């Protein structure tokens, strides 16, 4: 499936970056047409099932809010010149601003203005989802240049009963047990947080669709917090099938990869990600779970306690550009997104192949030579590693330990262990 304007001869990283650039101008929020437009574009890359949940719907301890849409917003000086213009950037308006049309002095207007004094050329990202308010975000240098006087203020928005919109894409697997991949779609013009996560999730879905995965993979594109809560509330019957999960965010910045463990701390996804990152020798860090961050905290809440971790590069709020206009397409790179995508594919490959085996010849070491297993290693540069992998699999194939246990115990790469298991199973020495 090739999306409109997509060049199939370019790298996956370049195509993901092109998707980020397409999505960047759209004004997204936790509801509204910006979310729908975003999902329409993502739907050109992977087929989506879009869900509309009406305002007022009870979802766990929350209620779906009114839908917010905006057509225009600006601050104009006495000459009619727009000194702050929503058309230039969706960040210029406080998210969920109620409508306003007034003229007021600068002293009064200042109470509704948000800047970043430490970064005078950047525009901050601010919201007021659940408190009726209006406001504008602008560069400190723009504010400093405004003379005293009267200013026309306009926010042409609507806050009315409507819907919360989210979408799903499912890659069927050999079993109905699921791995969920979740990314938030509520932020406006912020490239790393979280357009890069959306792009990586989308291209991960496409890659998995070209394979025959063991698990069924469910991709969730939803507004942060309220979207994940809505999905959980509407999918109670599916929760018991969720075996693993990953939240993708901040996936394209130049920092090292960071994995945040699930609430359990030792869920299989936690162990898989730790193993893959360590074996790959990529610069990385593994953080313990905290009940703050992205939607992993919803999936990991005590009543659900799903094995869902979070993968990012630099974590939220860990880089100066976070939630500012400096988080633009130039801040994220094709190479970083491609690296994040590669780690996801490596991790899910481990998840899919992590089987438990039973040694069918457990009394003493079976003779591998007469079965041709040693001969098959002749000339291989990794012959010694492959031989050790076979011995480790035979030693730990007790029906209780999986191949990941073998890889962790032996210190060998999972791929070597899985390859050894395949050879031993073909020789009739182990059975899943």
C-alpha distance (Angstrom), angle and dihedral (degrees) to the residues before:
residue distance angle dihedral
X1 . . .
X2 3.79 . .
X3 3.80 118.8 .
X4 3.78 123.0 -137.2
X5 3.78 110.7 -74.3
X6 3.81 92.8 5.9
X7 3.79 116.0 141.9
X8 3.82 107.6 -143.4
X9 3.82 91.1 -163.3
X10 3.80 92.9 63.0
X11 3.80 123.3 87.2
X12 3.79 121.9 -90.5
X13 3.80 88.2 -111.7
X14 3.78 92.3 54.9
X15 3.80 91.5 47.9
X16 3.79 91.4 49.3
X17 3.79 89.8 50.2
X18 3.81 90.0 50.5
X19 3.81 88.7 53.6
X20 3.81 90.0 51.5
X21 3.80 89.7 52.3
X22 3.82 91.7 50.5
X23 3.79 92.8 50.5
X24 3.80 97.2 40.9
X25 3.84 100.3 84.8
X26 3.82 94.9 51.7
X27 3.80 119.6 105.5
X28 3.79 105.0 -129.2
X29 3.79 128.7 -179.1
X30 3.81 136.7 159.2
X31 3.83 88.3 -74.0
X32 3.75 138.3 9.6
X33 3.77 146.0 65.2
X34 3.81 93.4 -50.3
X35 3.80 89.4 66.4
X36 3.80 90.7 47.3
X37 3.81 92.1 49.4
X38 3.80 89.5 49.7
X39 3.80 92.1 51.4
X40 3.81 90.5 46.6
X41 3.80 89.2 59.2
X42 3.81 93.9 43.9
X43 3.81 86.4 49.6
X44 3.79 88.8 64.3
X45 3.81 87.9 64.5
X46 3.82 101.0 39.0
X47 3.81 129.0 9.2
X48 3.80 111.2 -103.2
X49 3.78 134.6 -159.9
X50 3.79 103.3 -144.1
X51 3.81 120.2 -154.1
X52 3.81 126.3 -159.9
X53 3.81 115.8 -160.9
X54 3.84 115.4 -167.9
X55 3.78 124.2 -119.7
X56 3.79 110.6 -95.9
X57 3.81 95.4 33.0
X58 3.79 110.6 142.7
X59 3.81 110.2 -126.0
X60 3.79 111.8 -179.0
X61 3.82 105.7 -60.4
X62 3.82 92.6 -19.0
X63 3.79 136.4 76.4
X64 3.80 124.2 -139.8
X65 3.83 104.1 -108.4
X66 3.75 130.4 -135.8
X67 3.77 116.4 -75.7
X68 3.79 118.3 -103.2
X69 3.78 125.0 -150.9
X70 3.78 130.6 168.9
X71 3.79 131.4 -163.4
X72 3.81 103.8 176.3
X73 3.79 142.5 -11.2
X74 3.76 135.1 177.1
X75 3.78 149.2 150.0
X76 3.81 112.8 -132.3
X77 3.80 128.7 -169.4
X78 3.79 125.6 -133.8
X79 3.82 90.4 -83.0
X80 3.82 91.0 55.9
X81 3.81 93.7 -108.7
X82 3.80 113.2 145.1
X83 3.78 105.8 -124.7
X84 3.82 91.8 176.3
X85 3.80 117.5 28.9
X86 3.81 128.8 -176.1
X87 3.81 88.0 -157.3
X88 3.80 89.2 66.8
X89 3.82 94.1 53.0
X90 3.79 134.9 -6.6
X91 3.81 87.8 -138.3
X92 3.80 90.1 72.5
X93 3.81 92.5 79.9
X94 3.79 125.7 67.2
X95 3.79 103.2 -113.7
X96 3.82 112.9 -102.8
X97 3.81 92.3 14.0
X98 3.78 112.0 175.0
X99 3.83 115.5 -127.4
X100 3.77 118.9 -81.9
X101 3.80 135.0 173.5
X102 3.80 113.3 177.1
X103 3.77 146.1 125.3
X104 3.79 116.0 -129.1
X105 3.80 142.0 157.9
X106 3.78 119.7 -93.5
X107 3.81 91.3 -111.1
X108 3.81 90.6 62.0
X109 3.80 93.4 39.8
X110 3.81 91.8 55.6
X111 3.81 89.8 70.1
X112 3.81 87.7 67.6
X113 3.80 98.7 44.0
X114 3.81 126.8 99.2
X115 3.81 124.4 -162.7
X116 3.80 141.3 159.2
X117 3.81 107.5 -122.6
X118 3.81 91.7 -174.6
X119 3.82 90.1 56.2
X120 3.80 103.3 34.2
X121 3.82 96.2 -179.1
X122 3.82 96.0 50.2
X123 3.80 128.1 88.8
X124 3.83 115.8 -139.5
X125 3.80 126.5 -134.7
X126 3.81 112.8 -126.6
X127 3.81 134.5 166.1
X128 3.78 140.6 -171.2
X129 3.79 103.1 -166.2
X130 3.77 101.7 160.0
X131 3.83 103.0 24.1
X132 3.84 118.0 69.4
X133 3.79 104.3 -119.3
X134 3.77 141.6 130.0
X135 3.76 131.3 -145.1
X136 3.77 149.9 139.4
X137 3.79 134.3 -122.0
X138 3.78 120.1 -146.4
X139 3.77 143.5 154.8
X140 3.79 115.6 -80.1
X141 3.79 89.5 -127.5
X142 3.82 89.6 57.1
X143 3.79 91.2 51.5
X144 3.80 92.1 46.8
X145 3.81 89.9 55.0
X146 3.81 94.8 53.7
X147 3.82 112.9 105.9
X148 3.77 121.8 -143.7
X149 3.75 113.6 -89.5
X150 3.78 143.5 89.7
X151 3.80 121.2 -42.9
X152 3.77 131.4 -166.6
X153 3.79 111.4 -130.8
X154 3.80 122.6 -163.3
X155 3.80 131.7 174.0
X156 3.80 108.7 173.2
X157 3.80 99.1 -165.9
X158 3.78 139.8 130.5
X159 3.77 128.9 -141.4
X160 3.80 107.4 -171.8
X161 3.79 143.6 133.8
X162 3.77 109.3 -66.0
X163 3.78 135.1 114.2
X164 3.76 146.3 -61.3
X165 3.81 109.7 -127.5
X166 3.78 128.1 -150.6
X167 3.79 134.5 154.6
X168 3.79 141.8 -150.9
X169 3.77 135.7 -155.8
X170 3.81 119.7 -167.0
X171 3.80 126.7 -158.4
X172 3.83 105.1 -163.0
X173 3.78 116.6 -130.1
X174 3.78 137.2 -167.2
X175 3.81 89.7 -94.5
X176 3.80 132.7 35.3
X177 3.82 92.6 -124.2
X178 3.79 107.0 112.5
X179 3.77 142.8 -137.9
X180 3.80 111.9 -160.3
X181 3.80 122.7 -150.7
X182 3.78 112.7 -167.2
X183 3.79 132.7 -171.7
X184 3.80 131.3 171.8
X185 3.81 119.7 -118.6
X186 3.81 100.7 -176.0
X187 3.81 104.1 93.6
X188 3.82 120.1 96.7
X189 3.82 122.4 -142.6
X190 3.80 99.1 -8.2
X191 3.79 114.0 124.4
X192 3.80 102.3 -167.7
X193 3.80 95.4 32.6
X194 2.93 94.2 74.2
X195 3.79 123.2 -35.9
X196 3.80 90.0 81.5
X197 3.81 89.3 54.8
X198 3.81 90.7 50.1
X199 3.81 90.7 49.4
X200 3.82 94.4 48.2
X201 3.82 91.6 47.1
X202 3.79 91.1 50.1
X203 3.79 95.0 49.8
X204 3.79 90.5 43.5
X205 3.80 88.5 56.1
X206 3.78 90.3 50.5
X207 3.79 92.2 49.8
X208 3.81 93.0 49.7
X209 3.81 90.9 49.1
X210 3.81 88.6 61.7
X211 3.80 90.3 58.2
X212 3.80 133.6 53.3
X213 3.81 101.1 -114.2
X214 3.76 121.6 -161.3
X215 3.79 94.7 -136.1
X216 3.77 126.7 49.4
X217 3.80 108.8 -111.7
X218 3.80 118.6 -146.1
X219 3.80 117.3 -167.2
X220 3.80 115.5 -158.2
X221 3.80 121.0 -161.4
X222 3.79 106.0 -172.7
X223 3.80 142.2 143.8
X224 3.79 112.6 -90.2
X225 3.82 118.8 -88.4
X226 3.82 99.5 -15.7
X227 3.82 91.0 49.3
X228 3.80 95.4 51.6
X229 3.81 90.2 43.8
X230 3.80 89.4 51.3
X231 3.80 91.5 50.0
X232 3.80 91.8 49.9
X233 3.81 92.0 47.9
X234 3.80 92.0 50.8
X235 3.81 97.0 44.3
X236 3.78 104.5 50.3
X237 3.81 91.4 131.9
X238 3.81 91.5 54.7
X239 3.80 98.6 47.7
X240 3.80 94.6 86.9
X241 3.82 89.4 59.0
X242 3.81 93.6 56.3
X243 3.78 105.8 102.7
X244 3.81 100.4 166.3
X245 3.78 139.8 2.4
X246 3.76 145.8 -174.6
X247 3.80 132.5 -159.9
X248 3.80 114.0 -150.4
X249 3.80 120.6 -153.2
X250 3.81 138.8 142.4
X251 3.79 88.7 17.7
X252 3.80 102.1 155.1
X253 3.82 111.4 49.4
X254 3.83 123.2 109.9
X255 3.81 95.2 -107.1
X256 3.79 127.2 107.0
X257 3.78 120.4 -86.7
X258 3.79 116.9 -86.5
X259 3.78 126.1 -164.0
X260 3.79 120.6 -166.0
X261 3.79 114.7 -157.3
X262 3.78 124.0 -126.4
X263 3.78 120.9 -103.4
X264 3.80 88.5 -96.8
X265 3.79 89.8 58.5
X266 3.80 93.5 -153.9
X267 3.79 102.1 53.4
X268 3.77 115.1 140.4
X269 3.80 91.7 -106.5
X270 3.82 88.6 55.1
X271 3.78 91.8 53.8
X272 3.80 93.3 43.1
X273 3.79 94.1 51.3
X274 3.80 92.5 46.0
X275 3.81 90.8 50.2
X276 3.81 95.6 45.8
X277 3.79 93.7 47.7
X278 3.81 93.2 46.6
X279 3.81 95.7 46.2
X280 3.81 92.1 46.3
X281 3.83 90.4 56.3
X282 3.80 89.5 -140.4
X283 3.80 116.1 152.3
X284 3.79 103.3 -97.0
X285 3.76 147.8 138.1
X286 3.79 132.3 -143.7
X287 3.80 116.0 -146.3
X288 3.77 129.4 -163.7
X289 3.78 120.3 -115.4
X290 3.78 120.5 -84.6
X291 3.83 124.8 -180.0
X292 3.79 90.8 -120.5
X293 3.76 129.6 77.2
X294 3.78 130.0 55.6
X295 3.78 131.8 -17.4
X296 3.80 95.6 -57.6
X297 3.81 84.3 88.7
X298 3.82 90.0 61.3
X299 3.81 95.3 47.3
X300 3.82 89.9 43.9
X301 3.81 96.1 46.6
X302 3.83 110.1 131.2
X303 3.80 96.8 -103.5
X304 3.82 91.9 56.0
X305 3.83 101.3 23.8
X306 3.79 92.0 -178.7
X307 3.78 120.4 179.0
X308 3.79 94.3 -109.9
X309 3.79 123.3 145.1
X310 3.78 131.9 179.0
X311 3.79 129.0 -119.3
X312 3.78 123.1 -162.3
X313 3.73 138.9 138.5
X314 3.80 107.3 -125.9
X315 3.83 105.1 9.1
X316 3.80 123.0 -116.9
X317 3.82 114.2 -67.7
X318 3.80 88.8 8.9
X319 3.80 97.0 110.6
X320 3.82 129.2 52.8
X321 3.81 93.3 -122.4
X322 3.83 91.8 60.1
X323 3.82 111.6 126.3
X324 3.79 93.9 -0.8
X325 3.79 138.3 102.8
X326 3.82 87.7 -101.1
X327 3.81 86.8 74.4
X328 3.79 89.9 84.0
X329 3.82 132.5 135.8
X330 3.80 89.6 -84.0
X331 3.80 89.8 61.4
X332 3.82 93.7 60.6
X333 3.79 123.8 60.4
X334 3.79 136.0 -152.2
X335 3.81 89.2 -127.9
X336 3.82 94.1 55.2
X337 3.79 93.4 47.5
X338 3.79 91.2 47.0
X339 3.81 89.7 51.6
X340 3.82 91.2 50.5
X341 3.80 89.8 48.8
X342 3.81 91.2 50.1
X343 3.81 92.3 52.7
X344 3.80 90.7 50.4
X345 3.80 91.1 51.2
X346 3.81 91.8 47.8
X347 3.80 91.8 49.0
X348 3.78 94.7 47.7
X349 3.79 90.4 47.8
X350 3.80 87.6 58.1
X351 3.81 92.0 47.1
X352 3.78 91.1 50.9
X353 3.82 94.4 50.2
X354 3.80 100.8 38.9
X355 3.82 99.0 116.3
X356 3.78 132.7 159.3
X357 3.79 116.1 -124.4
X358 3.79 135.7 -167.5
X359 3.79 120.8 -140.8
X360 3.81 106.7 -123.9
X361 3.83 92.0 -165.6
X362 3.80 100.8 43.0
X363 3.82 100.0 152.0
X364 3.75 104.8 91.1
X365 3.76 125.6 -29.5
X366 3.81 111.9 -49.7
X367 3.81 117.0 -123.7
X368 3.78 103.1 -101.3
X369 3.80 96.1 179.0
X370 3.80 96.7 64.9
X371 3.78 88.9 50.9
X372 3.79 90.7 55.6
X373 3.78 93.6 -116.3
X374 3.79 95.1 123.7
X375 3.79 91.5 43.3
X376 3.80 89.9 54.6
X377 3.80 88.8 62.5
X378 3.79 95.8 56.3
X379 3.77 113.0 127.8
X380 3.79 94.8 7.5
X381 3.78 114.9 135.0
X382 3.80 89.0 -141.7
X383 3.81 95.7 45.3
X384 3.79 94.3 124.3
X385 3.82 91.6 49.2
X386 3.80 91.8 47.1
X387 3.81 91.2 49.5
X388 3.78 91.5 50.5
X389 3.80 90.1 47.8
X390 3.81 90.2 56.1
X391 3.78 92.0 49.8
X392 3.79 92.3 47.8
X393 3.81 92.7 48.9
X394 3.80 91.4 49.9
X395 3.80 90.8 47.6
X396 3.81 95.7 50.9
X397 3.81 101.1 32.4
X398 3.79 95.1 111.7
X399 3.81 99.2 131.5
X400 3.79 90.9 -105.5
X401 3.79 102.7 72.3
X402 3.80 124.1 63.4
X403 3.78 128.3 -145.6
X404 3.79 90.1 -96.7
X405 3.81 88.1 59.4
X406 3.79 87.9 53.3
X407 3.80 92.4 49.7
X408 3.81 92.4 48.1
X409 3.81 94.1 46.3
X410 3.79 94.8 45.1
X411 3.78 98.3 38.0
X412 3.81 88.8 -130.8
X413 3.81 124.1 135.2
X414 3.78 113.1 -93.1
X415 3.81 90.8 -124.3
X416 3.81 90.5 60.6
X417 3.79 91.6 48.2
X418 3.80 93.0 47.5
X419 3.80 91.0 47.7
X420 3.78 90.2 51.4
X421 3.80 90.8 50.1
X422 3.79 90.6 51.9
X423 3.81 91.2 52.4
X424 3.78 93.5 46.1
X425 3.80 92.5 47.7
X426 3.81 90.9 49.9
X427 3.82 88.1 52.7
X428 3.80 91.0 51.8
X429 3.78 95.0 -115.1
X430 3.80 98.7 117.0
X431 3.79 135.1 26.1
X432 3.79 130.8 -159.4
